[in-house]
Amino acid sequence: MQPLSGLKGSLLIDDTYNASPKAVETALKTLYEIPAKNKIAILGQMNELGKHSKALHQEIGRSCDPKQLKLVVTIGKDANKYLASEAERRGCKVVRCPSPYHASDVVRPLLRKDTVVLAKGSQNGVFAEEAIKELLYNPEDVNKLVRQSNSWLKIKESQFSRSI
């Protein structure tokens, strides 16, 4: 969990290296403990869960607390379908995104000094670090994000278009 300075005095928590149900649950609990008026969770799909994917994404959706979160932003097929639906059932405001770039476009206008954004998700089909990248106050902090080598950037480019 890497704290980074975000636009307009916000705090970004980059926890995008990977995502398992236990790790996402722990990250959300950590977010809930941070004193801030506005908390946003960017939650990407958890890959490699096989036949348990639906149930585990639903479980994380039930961990989304509408009293704690101003917004839940999801990225990836199972997160958009199962996690998002459960979070909405709990009363959370949810935005489903086709890409991390769309997620950053959704979150950017909500940033201010009293805002904390947590980003968590798996790699292929998600790459939530790209959402964080576009919300950084200091562009040089991109070097602190995961998967920024040329080979990774080519993989991301092949999976997402910035125009989405």
DSSP file (Angstrom, degrees, kcal/mol; ACC not computed):
  #  RESIDUE AA STRUCTURE BP1 BP2  ACC     N-H-->O    O-->H-N    N-H-->O    O-->H-N    TCO  KAPPA ALPHA  PHI   PSI    X-CA   Y-CA   Z-CA
    1    1 A M              0   0    0      0, 0.0    14,-0.2     0, 0.0   117,-0.0   0.000 360.0 360.0 360.0 103.9    0.0    0.0    0.0
    2    2 A Q  E     -A   14   0A   0     12,-2.8    12,-2.9   142,-0.0     2,-0.3  -0.852 360.0-146.0-100.8 112.5    1.8    3.0   -1.4
    3    3 A P  E     +A   13   0A   0      0, 0.0     2,-0.3     0, 0.0    10,-0.2  -0.624  25.7 176.5 -76.7 135.4    0.5    6.4   -0.3
    4    4 A L  E     -A   12   0A   0      8,-2.9     8,-3.1    -2,-0.3     2,-0.4  -0.974  34.6-105.1-137.9 150.2    0.9    9.0   -3.0
    5    5 A S  E     -A   11   0A   0     -2,-0.3   132,-2.6     6,-0.2   133,-0.6  -0.626  41.0-161.4 -76.9 128.3   -0.1   12.7   -3.3
    6    6 A G  B >   -F  136   0B   0      4,-3.0     3,-1.0    -2,-0.4   130,-0.2  -0.529  30.4 -69.2-104.1 173.6   -3.0   13.1   -5.6
    7    7 A L  G >  S+     0   0    0    128,-2.2     3,-1.7     1,-0.2    -1,-0.2  -0.226 115.1  15.7 -57.7 148.6   -4.4   16.1   -7.5
    8    8 A K  G 3  S-     0   0    0      1,-0.3    -1,-0.2    -3,-0.1   105,-0.1   0.747 135.7 -58.9  57.4  30.0   -6.0   18.9   -5.5
    9    9 A G  G <  S+     0   0    0     -3,-1.0    -1,-0.3     1,-0.2    -2,-0.2   0.593  96.8 145.3  81.0  10.6   -4.5   17.7   -2.2
   10   10 A S    <   -     0   0    0     -3,-1.7    -4,-3.0    -4,-0.2     2,-0.5  -0.291  47.1-124.5 -76.0 165.7   -6.0   14.3   -2.3
   11   11 A L  E     -Ab   5 116A   0    104,-2.5   106,-2.7    -6,-0.2     2,-0.4  -0.959  20.5-161.5-112.7 129.0   -4.4   11.1   -1.0
   12   12 A L  E     -Ab   4 117A   0     -8,-3.1    -8,-2.9    -2,-0.5     2,-0.6  -0.909   4.5-158.6-108.5 136.6   -4.0    8.1   -3.3
   13   13 A I  E     -Ab   3 118A   0    104,-3.4   106,-2.4    -2,-0.4     2,-0.8  -0.937   9.4-159.3-115.5 108.4   -3.3    4.6   -1.9
   14   14 A D  E     +Ab   2 119A   0    -12,-2.9   -12,-2.8    -2,-0.6   106,-0.1  -0.780  31.4 149.7 -91.7 110.4   -1.8    2.5   -4.6
   15   15 A D  E     + b   0 120A   0    104,-2.1   106,-0.6    -2,-0.8     3,-0.3  -0.374  29.1 125.7-130.7  52.1   -2.3   -1.2   -3.8
   16   16 A T        +     0   0    0    104,-0.2   113,-0.3     1,-0.2   112,-0.2   0.303  32.2 100.9-101.1   7.6   -2.4   -2.4   -7.4
   17   17 A Y  S    S-     0   0    0      1,-0.2     2,-0.3    -3,-0.1    -1,-0.2   0.941 100.5 -32.8 -60.4 -46.1    0.3   -5.1   -7.5
   18   18 A N        -     0   0    0     -3,-0.3   103,-0.5   104,-0.1     2,-0.3  -0.935  56.6-132.8-158.9 179.4   -2.3   -7.9   -7.2
   19   19 A A        +     0   0    0     -2,-0.3    28,-0.2   101,-0.1   103,-0.1  -0.913  22.2 164.2-151.8 121.1   -5.7   -8.7   -5.7
   20   20 A S     >  -     0   0    0     -2,-0.3     4,-2.6    26,-0.1     5,-0.3  -0.867  51.7-104.5-121.1 161.6   -7.0  -11.7   -3.8
   21   21 A P  H  > S+     0   0    0      0, 0.0     4,-2.4     0, 0.0     5,-0.2   0.914 121.8  47.1 -54.8 -44.5  -10.2  -11.6   -1.8
   22   22 A K  H  > S+     0   0    0      1,-0.2     4,-2.4     2,-0.2     5,-0.2   0.909 112.7  49.4 -64.0 -41.9   -8.3  -11.4    1.5
   23   23 A A  H  > S+     0   0    0      2,-0.2     4,-2.3     1,-0.2    -1,-0.2   0.887 112.1  47.5 -66.5 -38.8   -6.0   -8.6    0.3
   24   24 A V  H  X S+     0   0    0     -4,-2.6     4,-2.5     2,-0.2     5,-0.2   0.927 111.6  50.7 -67.7 -43.9   -9.0   -6.6   -1.0
   25   25 A E  H  X S+     0   0    0     -4,-2.4     4,-2.1    -5,-0.3    -2,-0.2   0.923 112.3  47.1 -58.0 -45.3  -10.9   -7.0    2.2
   26   26 A T  H  X S+     0   0    0     -4,-2.4     4,-2.2     1,-0.2    -1,-0.2   0.898 110.6  52.1 -64.7 -41.5   -7.8   -5.9    4.2
   27   27 A A  H  X S+     0   0    0     -4,-2.3     4,-2.4     1,-0.2    -2,-0.2   0.909 109.4  49.5 -62.4 -42.2   -7.3   -2.9    1.9
   28   28 A L  H  X S+     0   0    0     -4,-2.5     4,-2.5     2,-0.2    -1,-0.2   0.919 109.4  51.4 -63.3 -43.1  -10.9   -1.8    2.4
   29   29 A K  H  X S+     0   0    0     -4,-2.1     4,-1.1     1,-0.2    -1,-0.2   0.898 110.0  50.2 -60.7 -39.7  -10.6   -2.1    6.2
   30   30 A T  H >X S+     0   0    0     -4,-2.2     4,-0.7     1,-0.2     3,-0.6   0.929 109.4  50.9 -63.7 -44.9   -7.5    0.1    6.0
   31   31 A L  H >< S+     0   0    0     -4,-2.4     3,-1.2     1,-0.2    -2,-0.2   0.910 106.3  55.2 -57.3 -43.5   -9.3    2.7    3.9
   32   32 A Y  H 3< S+     0   0    0     -4,-2.5    -1,-0.2     1,-0.3    -2,-0.2   0.790 103.8  55.8 -62.6 -27.7  -12.1    2.7    6.4
   33   33 A E  H << S+     0   0    0     -4,-1.1    -1,-0.3    -3,-0.6    -2,-0.2   0.642  85.3  96.8 -80.4 -14.7   -9.7    3.5    9.3
   34   34 A I  S << S-     0   0    0     -3,-1.2     2,-0.9    -4,-0.7    82,-0.1  -0.626  80.2-125.4 -79.2 126.4   -8.3    6.6    7.5
   35   35 A P        +     0   0    0      0, 0.0     2,-0.3     0, 0.0    -2,-0.1  -0.607  57.9 129.9 -75.4 109.5   -9.9    9.8    8.7
   36   36 A A        -     0   0    0     -2,-0.9    79,-0.1    -4,-0.1     3,-0.1  -0.977  58.4-134.0-157.0 147.5  -11.2   11.5    5.6
   37   37 A K  S    S+     0   0    0     77,-0.4     2,-0.5    -2,-0.3    78,-0.2   0.900  95.9  37.8 -70.6 -41.4  -14.5   13.0    4.5
   38   38 A N  E     -c  115   0A   0     76,-2.7    78,-2.6    74,-0.1     2,-0.4  -0.953  66.2-178.8-120.8 122.6  -14.6   11.4    1.1
   39   39 A K  E     -c  116   0A   0     -2,-0.5    31,-2.7    29,-0.3    32,-1.2  -0.977   2.9-173.4-122.5 131.3  -13.4    7.9    0.4
   40   40 A I  E     -cd 117  71A   0     76,-2.7    78,-2.7    -2,-0.4     2,-0.6  -0.979   8.4-157.3-124.8 133.5  -13.4    6.3   -3.0
   41   41 A A  E     -cd 118  72A   0     30,-2.2    32,-3.2    -2,-0.4     2,-0.8  -0.953   2.7-164.3-113.5 119.1  -12.5    2.7   -3.8
   42   42 A I  E     -cd 119  73A   0     76,-3.6    78,-2.5    -2,-0.6     2,-0.6  -0.905  19.9-175.2 -96.3 109.9  -11.4    1.7   -7.3
   43   43 A L  E     -cd 120  74A   0     30,-3.2    32,-1.5    -2,-0.8    78,-0.2  -0.922   5.1-165.4-118.1 113.3  -11.8   -2.0   -7.2
   44   44 A G  E     - d   0  75A   0     76,-3.6    32,-0.2    -2,-0.6    82,-0.1  -0.483  36.4 -76.9 -91.3 164.4  -10.7   -4.1  -10.1
   45   45 A Q        -     0   0    0     30,-2.0    77,-2.1    -2,-0.2     2,-0.7  -0.220  38.4-128.9 -55.3 144.1  -11.5   -7.7  -11.0
   46   46 A M        -     0   0    0     75,-0.2     3,-0.4     7,-0.1    -1,-0.1  -0.899  32.2-150.1 -96.8 111.8   -9.6  -10.4   -9.0
   47   47 A N        +     0   0    0     -2,-0.7   -28,-0.1     1,-0.2    78,-0.0  -0.278  65.4  33.1 -79.8 166.1   -8.3  -12.7  -11.7
   48   48 A E  S    S+     0   0    0      1,-0.1    -1,-0.2    -2,-0.0     0, 0.0   0.811  72.0 123.8  63.1  37.3   -7.6  -16.4  -11.4
   49   49 A L    >   -     0   0    0     -3,-0.4     3,-1.8     1,-0.2     4,-0.1   0.484  47.1-169.5-101.8  -6.0  -10.5  -17.3   -9.1
   50   50 A G  G >   -     0   0    0      1,-0.3     3,-1.9     2,-0.2     4,-0.3  -0.209  65.3  -4.1  57.8-137.7  -12.0  -19.9  -11.4
   51   51 A K  G 3  S+     0   0    0      1,-0.3     4,-0.3     2,-0.1    -1,-0.3   0.613 133.4  60.6 -66.9 -11.5  -15.4  -21.2  -10.5
   52   52 A H  G <> S+     0   0    0     -3,-1.8     4,-2.6     1,-0.2     5,-0.3   0.438  74.7  99.2 -92.9  -0.6  -15.4  -19.2   -7.3
   53   53 A S  H <> S+     0   0    0     -3,-1.9     4,-2.5     1,-0.2     5,-0.3   0.906  80.5  48.6 -57.2 -48.6  -15.1  -15.8   -9.0
   54   54 A K  H  > S+     0   0    0     -4,-0.3     4,-2.3    -3,-0.2    -1,-0.2   0.954 115.1  43.7 -57.6 -53.0  -18.7  -14.8   -8.8
   55   55 A A  H  > S+     0   0    0     -4,-0.3     4,-2.1     1,-0.2    -1,-0.2   0.879 115.1  48.7 -63.0 -39.7  -19.1  -15.7   -5.1
   56   56 A L  H  X S+     0   0    0     -4,-2.6     4,-1.8     2,-0.2    -1,-0.2   0.863 111.3  49.0 -73.2 -34.9  -15.8  -14.0   -4.2
   57   57 A H  H  X S+     0   0    0     -4,-2.5     4,-2.2    -5,-0.3    -1,-0.2   0.892 111.3  51.0 -68.1 -38.2  -16.6  -10.8   -6.1
   58   58 A Q  H  X S+     0   0    0     -4,-2.3     4,-2.0    -5,-0.3    -2,-0.2   0.901 106.6  55.1 -62.7 -40.4  -20.0  -10.7   -4.4
   59   59 A E  H  X S+     0   0    0     -4,-2.1     4,-0.7     1,-0.2    -1,-0.2   0.913 108.6  47.1 -59.5 -43.7  -18.3  -11.1   -1.0
   60   60 A I  H >X S+     0   0    0     -4,-1.8     3,-0.9     1,-0.2     4,-0.5   0.899 108.2  56.2 -66.1 -39.0  -16.1   -8.1   -1.7
   61   61 A G  H >< S+     0   0    0     -4,-2.2     3,-1.0     1,-0.3    -1,-0.2   0.876 104.7  52.7 -58.2 -37.2  -19.2   -6.2   -2.8
   62   62 A R  H 3< S+     0   0    0     -4,-2.0    -1,-0.3     1,-0.2    -2,-0.2   0.686 101.9  61.0 -72.1 -17.2  -20.8   -6.9    0.5
   63   63 A S  H << S+     0   0    0     -3,-0.9     2,-0.6    -4,-0.7    -1,-0.2   0.561  79.4 102.6 -83.2  -9.4  -17.6   -5.5    2.2
   64   64 A C    <<  -     0   0    0     -3,-1.0    28,-0.2    -4,-0.5     8,-0.1  -0.668  64.5-153.4 -79.1 118.2  -18.3   -2.1    0.6
   65   65 A D    >>  -     0   0    0     -2,-0.6     4,-2.5     1,-0.1     3,-1.6  -0.829  12.0-158.3-100.6 113.5  -19.7    0.1    3.3
   66   66 A P  T 34 S+     0   0    0      0, 0.0    -1,-0.1     0, 0.0    27,-0.1   0.719  94.8  59.7 -64.5 -18.9  -22.0    2.9    2.1
   67   67 A K  T 34 S+     0   0    0      1,-0.1     3,-0.1    25,-0.0    24,-0.0   0.697 116.0  34.0 -78.4 -18.7  -21.4    4.8    5.4
   68   68 A Q  T <4 S+     0   0    0     -3,-1.6     2,-0.5     1,-0.1   -29,-0.3   0.749 110.3  66.2-102.5 -32.7  -17.6    4.8    4.6
   69   69 A L     <  -     0   0    0     -4,-2.5    24,-0.3     1,-0.2   -29,-0.2  -0.825  47.2-171.1-108.0 126.0  -17.5    5.1    0.8
   70   70 A K  S    S+     0   0    0    -31,-2.7     2,-0.3    -2,-0.5   -30,-0.2   0.832  83.6   1.3 -71.6 -34.1  -18.6    8.1   -1.3
   71   71 A L  E     -d   40   0A   0    -32,-1.2   -30,-2.2    21,-0.1     2,-0.5  -0.989  55.2-152.6-157.8 142.3  -18.1    6.0   -4.4
   72   72 A V  E     -de  41  94A   0     21,-2.3    23,-2.3    -2,-0.3     2,-0.5  -0.989  17.3-167.5-114.8 126.5  -17.1    2.5   -5.6
   73   73 A V  E     -de  42  95A   0    -32,-3.2   -30,-3.2    -2,-0.5     2,-0.3  -0.967   7.5-161.1-115.3 125.2  -15.6    2.3   -9.0
   74   74 A T  E     -de  43  96A   0     21,-2.3    23,-2.6    -2,-0.5     2,-0.4  -0.811   9.0-169.8-111.0 150.2  -15.2   -1.1  -10.6
   75   75 A I  E     +de  44  97A   0    -32,-1.5   -30,-2.0    -2,-0.3     4,-0.2  -1.000  50.5  36.1-135.0 131.7  -13.0   -2.3  -13.5
   76   76 A G  S  > S-     0   0    0     21,-1.0     4,-3.2    -2,-0.4     5,-0.3   0.018  87.7 -81.1 104.8 150.5  -13.2   -5.7  -15.2
   77   77 A K  H  > S+     0   0    0      1,-0.2     4,-1.8     2,-0.2     5,-0.2   0.898 124.2  37.0 -52.4 -56.9  -16.0   -8.1  -16.2
   78   78 A D  H  >>S+     0   0    0      2,-0.2     4,-2.4     1,-0.2     5,-1.3   0.859 118.3  50.1 -72.2 -34.5  -16.6   -9.9  -12.8
   79   79 A A  I  4>S+     0   0    0     -4,-0.2     5,-2.5     3,-0.2    -2,-0.2   0.928 112.8  47.8 -65.7 -43.5  -16.0   -6.7  -10.7
   80   80 A N  I  <5S+     0   0    0     -4,-3.2    -2,-0.2     3,-0.2    -1,-0.2   0.836 122.7  34.1 -65.9 -32.7  -18.5   -4.8  -12.9
   81   81 A K  I  X5S+     0   0    0     -4,-1.8     4,-0.8    -5,-0.3    -2,-0.2   0.949 132.8  16.5 -88.4 -56.5  -21.1   -7.5  -12.8
   82   82 A Y  I  X5S+     0   0    0     -4,-2.4     4,-1.9    -5,-0.2    -3,-0.2   0.918 126.5  43.6 -92.3 -48.1  -20.9   -9.2   -9.3
   83   83 A L  I  ><S+     0   0    0     -5,-1.3     4,-2.5     1,-0.2     5,-0.2   0.952 116.5  48.7 -63.4 -49.0  -19.0   -6.9   -7.0
   84   84 A A  H  ><S+     0   0    0     -5,-2.5     4,-2.4    -6,-0.2    -1,-0.2   0.903 109.7  51.7 -59.2 -44.0  -20.8   -3.8   -8.3
   85   85 A S  H  X S+     0   0    0     -4,-0.8     4,-2.1     1,-0.2    -1,-0.2   0.906 111.8  45.9 -62.2 -42.5  -24.2   -5.3   -7.9
   86   86 A E  H  X S+     0   0    0     -4,-1.9     4,-1.6     2,-0.2    -1,-0.2   0.904 111.2  52.1 -68.1 -40.8  -23.6   -6.4   -4.3
   87   87 A A  H  <>S+     0   0    0     -4,-2.5     5,-2.5     1,-0.2     4,-0.5   0.908 110.4  49.4 -61.8 -40.5  -22.1   -3.0   -3.4
   88   88 A E  H ><5S+     0   0    0     -4,-2.4     3,-1.4     1,-0.2    -1,-0.2   0.906 106.3  55.6 -64.2 -41.4  -25.2   -1.3   -4.9
   89   89 A R  H 3<5S+     0   0    0     -4,-2.1    -1,-0.2     1,-0.3    -2,-0.2   0.843 105.2  53.6 -58.8 -32.6  -27.5   -3.7   -2.9
   90   90 A R  T 3<5S-     0   0    0     -4,-1.6    -1,-0.3   -29,-0.1    -2,-0.2   0.619 129.0 -99.7 -77.2 -12.2  -25.7   -2.5    0.3
   91   91 A G  T < 5S+     0   0    0     -3,-1.4    -3,-0.2    -4,-0.5     2,-0.2   0.502  73.8 143.4 107.5   6.4  -26.5    1.1   -0.7
   92   92 A C      < -     0   0    0     -5,-2.5     2,-0.5    -6,-0.2    -1,-0.3  -0.494  53.9-121.0 -78.2 147.1  -23.2    2.2   -2.3
   93   93 A K        -     0   0    0    -24,-0.3   -21,-2.3   -23,-0.2     2,-0.4  -0.783  41.0-170.4 -81.3 129.6  -23.0    4.5   -5.3
   94   94 A V  E     -e   72   0A   0     -2,-0.5     2,-0.4   -23,-0.2   -21,-0.2  -0.968  22.0-166.9-131.1 139.6  -21.2    2.5   -8.0
   95   95 A V  E     -e   73   0A   0    -23,-2.3   -21,-2.3    -2,-0.4     2,-0.4  -0.995  16.3-147.7-123.1 124.6  -19.7    3.3  -11.4
   96   96 A R  E     -e   74   0A   0     -2,-0.4   -21,-0.2   -23,-0.2   -23,-0.0  -0.770  17.6-163.5 -91.3 132.2  -18.8    0.4  -13.6
   97   97 A C  E     -e   75   0A   0    -23,-2.6   -21,-1.0    -2,-0.4   -17,-0.1  -0.930  25.1-152.0-122.9 141.8  -15.8    1.1  -15.9
   98   98 A P  S    S+     0   0    0      0, 0.0    -1,-0.1     0, 0.0   -23,-0.1   0.628  84.9  11.2 -80.6 -13.6  -14.5   -0.6  -19.0
   99   99 A S  S  > S-     0   0    0     65,-0.1     4,-1.8     1,-0.1     5,-0.1  -0.978  76.1-107.7-156.4 163.1  -10.9    0.5  -18.4
  100  100 A P  H  > S+     0   0    0      0, 0.0     4,-2.1     0, 0.0     5,-0.1   0.803 118.2  59.4 -65.9 -26.8   -8.7    2.1  -15.8
  101  101 A Y  H  > S+     0   0    0      2,-0.2     4,-1.8     1,-0.2     5,-0.1   0.899 104.6  47.9 -68.6 -40.4   -8.6    5.2  -17.9
  102  102 A H  H  > S+     0   0    0      2,-0.2     4,-1.9     1,-0.2    -1,-0.2   0.900 108.8  55.9 -64.2 -40.2  -12.4    5.5  -17.6
  103  103 A A  H  X S+     0   0    0     -4,-1.8     4,-2.2     1,-0.2    -2,-0.2   0.914 107.1  48.5 -58.9 -43.8  -12.0    5.0  -13.9
  104  104 A S  H  X S+     0   0    0     -4,-2.1     4,-2.7     1,-0.2    -1,-0.2   0.879 108.8  54.0 -65.9 -35.6   -9.6    7.9  -13.6
  105  105 A D  H  < S+     0   0    0     -4,-1.8    -1,-0.2     1,-0.2    -2,-0.2   0.861 110.9  46.9 -64.3 -35.0  -12.0   10.1  -15.6
  106  106 A V  H  < S+     0   0    0     -4,-1.9    -2,-0.2     1,-0.1     4,-0.2   0.904 118.7  39.6 -70.7 -42.4  -14.8    9.3  -13.2
  107  107 A V  H >X S+     0   0    0     -4,-2.2     3,-2.2     1,-0.2     4,-0.5   0.849  97.1  76.9 -80.0 -36.4  -12.7    9.9  -10.1
  108  108 A R  G >< S+     0   0    0     -4,-2.7     3,-1.5     1,-0.3    -1,-0.2   0.845  92.7  50.9 -48.3 -47.8  -10.7   13.0  -11.1
  109  109 A P  G 34 S+     0   0    0      0, 0.0    -1,-0.3     0, 0.0    -2,-0.1   0.675 106.9  57.1 -68.2 -12.5  -13.5   15.6  -10.7
  110  110 A L  G <4 S+     0   0    0     -3,-2.2    -2,-0.2    -4,-0.2     2,-0.2   0.518  81.7 113.9 -92.7  -6.6  -14.2   14.2   -7.2
  111  111 A L    <<  +     0   0    0     -3,-1.5     2,-0.3    -4,-0.5  -103,-0.1  -0.429  32.3 135.3 -73.7 138.2  -10.7   14.9   -5.9
  112  112 A R    >   -     0   0    0     -2,-0.2     3,-1.7   -74,-0.1  -101,-0.2  -0.936  68.2 -74.8-163.4-179.2  -10.0   17.4   -3.2
  113  113 A K  T 3  S+     0   0    0      1,-0.3  -104,-0.1    -2,-0.3  -107,-0.1   0.819 126.2  49.5 -57.5 -35.7   -8.1   17.8    0.0
  114  114 A D  T 3  S+     0   0    0   -104,-0.1   -76,-2.7   -78,-0.1     2,-0.4   0.031  91.8 104.2 -95.5  28.3  -10.4   15.6    2.1
  115  115 A T  E <   - c   0  38A   0     -3,-1.7  -104,-2.5   -78,-0.2     2,-0.4  -0.921  46.0-171.2-116.2 134.4  -10.5   12.7   -0.4
  116  116 A V  E     -bc  11  39A   0    -78,-2.6   -76,-2.7    -2,-0.4     2,-0.5  -0.990   7.5-163.4-120.8 131.1   -8.7    9.4   -0.2
  117  117 A V  E     -bc  12  40A   0   -106,-2.7  -104,-3.4    -2,-0.4     2,-0.5  -0.967   1.2-163.8-118.0 123.5   -8.7    7.0   -3.1
  118  118 A L  E     -bc  13  41A   0    -78,-2.7   -76,-3.6    -2,-0.5     2,-0.5  -0.899   4.7-165.9-101.3 132.3   -7.8    3.3   -2.8
  119  119 A A  E     +bc  14  42A   0   -106,-2.4  -104,-2.1    -2,-0.5     2,-0.3  -0.986  16.6 160.8-119.8 128.3   -7.0    1.4   -6.0
  120  120 A K  E     +bc  15  43A   0    -78,-2.5   -76,-3.6    -2,-0.5     2,-0.3  -0.995  13.9 115.0-145.7 135.2   -6.8   -2.4   -5.8
  121  121 A G        -     0   0    0   -106,-0.6   -75,-0.2  -103,-0.5   -76,-0.1  -0.932  54.0 -88.6 174.7 165.2   -7.0   -4.9   -8.6
  122  122 A S      > -     0   0    0    -77,-2.1     5,-1.0    -2,-0.3     6,-0.6  -0.088  41.2-112.6 -77.5-176.5   -5.3   -7.7  -10.6
  123  123 A Q  T >>5S+     0   0    0      3,-0.2     3,-2.8     4,-0.1     4,-1.4   0.910  85.2  62.0 -89.1 -85.8   -3.2   -7.1  -13.7
  124  124 A N  T 345S+     0   0    0      1,-0.3    -2,-0.1     2,-0.2    -1,-0.1  -0.133 120.8   6.1 -54.2 128.4   -4.6   -8.5  -17.0
  125  125 A G  T 345S+     0   0    0      1,-0.1    -1,-0.3   -49,-0.1   -80,-0.2   0.389 136.4  48.2  82.5  -2.7   -7.8   -6.8  -18.0
  126  126 A V  T <45 +     0   0    0     -3,-2.8    -3,-0.2   -82,-0.1    -2,-0.2   0.591  55.2 170.3-128.9 -71.1   -7.6   -4.4  -15.0
  127  127 A F    ><< -     0   0    0     -4,-1.4     3,-2.1    -5,-1.0     4,-0.4   0.925  11.6-179.4  48.7  56.9   -4.3   -2.6  -14.5
  128  128 A A  T >>  +     0   0    0     -6,-0.6     4,-1.5     1,-0.3     3,-1.0   0.695  69.8  77.3 -61.5 -19.4   -5.8   -0.2  -11.8
  129  129 A E  H 3> S+     0   0    0   -113,-0.3     4,-2.5     1,-0.3    -1,-0.3   0.792  85.6  63.0 -61.1 -24.8   -2.4    1.5  -11.5
  130  130 A E  H <> S+     0   0    0     -3,-2.1     4,-1.1     2,-0.2    -1,-0.3   0.830 100.2  51.7 -69.9 -30.4   -3.2    3.3  -14.8
  131  131 A A  H <4 S+     0   0    0     -3,-1.0     4,-0.3    -4,-0.4     3,-0.3   0.921 111.7  46.8 -67.6 -43.3   -6.1    4.9  -13.0
  132  132 A I  H >X S+     0   0    0     -4,-1.5     3,-2.0     1,-0.2     4,-0.6   0.898 104.1  62.9 -63.7 -41.1   -3.8    6.1  -10.2
  133  133 A K  H >< S+     0   0    0     -4,-2.5     3,-0.8     1,-0.3    -1,-0.2   0.873 102.9  48.8 -52.7 -41.0   -1.2    7.3  -12.8
  134  134 A E  T 3< S+     0   0    0     -4,-1.1    -1,-0.3    -3,-0.3    -2,-0.2   0.498 110.0  52.2 -81.7  -3.0   -3.6    9.9  -14.1
  135  135 A L  T <4 S+     0   0    0     -3,-2.0  -128,-2.2    -4,-0.3    -1,-0.2   0.387  80.6 122.3-109.9   0.6   -4.6   11.2  -10.7
  136  136 A L  B <<  -F    6   0B   0     -3,-0.8  -130,-0.3    -4,-0.6     6,-0.0  -0.375  52.5-152.9 -68.7 138.7   -1.0   11.8   -9.4
  137  137 A Y  S    S+     0   0    0   -132,-2.6  -131,-0.2     1,-0.2    -1,-0.1   0.915  91.6  44.4 -70.8 -46.3    0.0   15.3   -8.3
  138  138 A N  S >  S-     0   0    0   -133,-0.6     3,-2.3     1,-0.1    -1,-0.2  -0.889  73.0-156.4-104.6 110.2    3.6   14.7   -9.1
  139  139 A P  G >  S+     0   0    0      0, 0.0     3,-1.6     0, 0.0     4,-0.2   0.758  91.5  68.1 -57.3 -24.7    4.0   13.0  -12.5
  140  140 A E  G >  S+     0   0    0      1,-0.3     3,-1.6     2,-0.1     4,-0.1   0.723  82.3  75.1 -67.8 -19.3    7.5   11.7  -11.4
  141  141 A D  G X   +     0   0    0     -3,-2.3     3,-2.3     1,-0.3     4,-0.4   0.599  69.3  88.2 -68.5  -9.0    5.7    9.5   -8.9
  142  142 A V  G X  S+     0   0    0     -3,-1.6     3,-1.6     1,-0.3    -1,-0.3   0.823  77.0  66.7 -56.6 -29.0    4.7    7.3  -11.9
  143  143 A N  G <  S+     0   0    0     -3,-1.6    -1,-0.3     1,-0.3    -2,-0.2   0.665  93.5  59.2 -66.4 -15.6    8.1    5.6  -11.1
  144  144 A K  G <  S+     0   0    0     -3,-2.3    -1,-0.3    -4,-0.1    -2,-0.2   0.535  89.9  92.8 -88.5  -8.3    6.6    4.3   -7.9
  145  145 A L  S <  S-     0   0    0     -3,-1.6     3,-0.3    -4,-0.4     2,-0.1  -0.518  80.1-109.5 -86.6 154.2    3.8    2.5   -9.6
  146  146 A V  S    S+     0   0    0      1,-0.2    -1,-0.1    -2,-0.2    -2,-0.1  -0.375  90.6  21.9 -77.0 159.2    3.9   -1.2  -10.6
  147  147 A R  S    S+     0   0    0      1,-0.1    -1,-0.2    -2,-0.1    -2,-0.0   0.892  72.7 134.8  53.5  54.5    4.2   -2.4  -14.2
  148  148 A Q        +     0   0    0     -3,-0.3    -1,-0.1    -5,-0.1    -2,-0.1   0.314  31.7 115.4-111.8   6.0    5.6    0.7  -15.8
  149  149 A S  S  > S-     0   0    0      1,-0.1     4,-2.6     4,-0.0     5,-0.2  -0.301  81.7-106.0 -70.1 162.3    8.3   -0.9  -17.9
  150  150 A N  H  > S+     0   0    0      1,-0.2     4,-1.9     2,-0.2     5,-0.2   0.870 120.5  54.4 -57.5 -38.5    8.0   -0.7  -21.7
  151  151 A S  H  > S+     0   0    0      1,-0.2     4,-1.6     2,-0.2    -1,-0.2   0.914 111.1  44.5 -65.5 -41.5    7.0   -4.3  -22.0
  152  152 A W  H  > S+     0   0    0      1,-0.2     4,-2.5     2,-0.2    -2,-0.2   0.903 110.4  54.6 -67.1 -41.0    4.1   -3.8  -19.5
  153  153 A L  H  X S+     0   0    0     -4,-2.6     4,-2.3     1,-0.2    -1,-0.2   0.862 106.9  51.6 -62.6 -34.5    3.1   -0.6  -21.2
  154  154 A K  H  X S+     0   0    0     -4,-1.9     4,-1.8    -5,-0.2    -1,-0.2   0.894 108.8  50.7 -67.4 -39.6    2.8   -2.4  -24.5
  155  155 A I  H  X S+     0   0    0     -4,-1.6     4,-1.2     2,-0.2    -2,-0.2   0.933 111.8  47.5 -62.3 -45.4    0.6   -5.1  -22.9
  156  156 A K  H >X S+     0   0    0     -4,-2.5     4,-2.4     1,-0.2     3,-0.6   0.914 109.5  53.1 -62.2 -43.1   -1.7   -2.4  -21.5
  157  157 A E  H 3< S+     0   0    0     -4,-2.3    -1,-0.2     1,-0.2    -2,-0.2   0.858 107.4  52.2 -61.0 -35.4   -1.8   -0.7  -24.8
  158  158 A S  H 3< S+     0   0    0     -4,-1.8    -1,-0.2     1,-0.2    -2,-0.2   0.756 115.7  40.9 -73.0 -23.1   -2.9   -3.9  -26.5
  159  159 A Q  H << S+     0   0    0     -4,-1.2     2,-0.4    -3,-0.6    -2,-0.2   0.750 121.5  30.0 -95.5 -26.7   -5.7   -4.4  -23.9
  160  160 A F     <  -     0   0    0     -4,-2.4     2,-0.5    -5,-0.1    -1,-0.2  -0.976  59.7-147.5-137.3 145.9   -7.0   -0.8  -23.6
  161  161 A S    >   -     0   0    0     -2,-0.4     3,-1.9     1,-0.1   -60,-0.1  -0.936  21.4-135.4-106.2 136.5   -7.3    2.2  -25.7
  162  162 A R  T 3  S+     0   0    0     -2,-0.5    -1,-0.1     1,-0.3   -63,-0.0   0.740 102.1  69.5 -60.7 -21.8   -7.1    5.5  -23.8
  163  163 A S  T 3         0   0    0      1,-0.3    -1,-0.3    -3,-0.0    -3,-0.0   0.568 360.0 360.0 -76.9  -6.7  -10.0    6.7  -25.9
  164  164 A I    <         0   0    0     -3,-1.9    -1,-0.3   -66,-0.0    -2,-0.1   0.525 360.0 360.0 -67.6 360.0  -12.4    4.4  -24.0
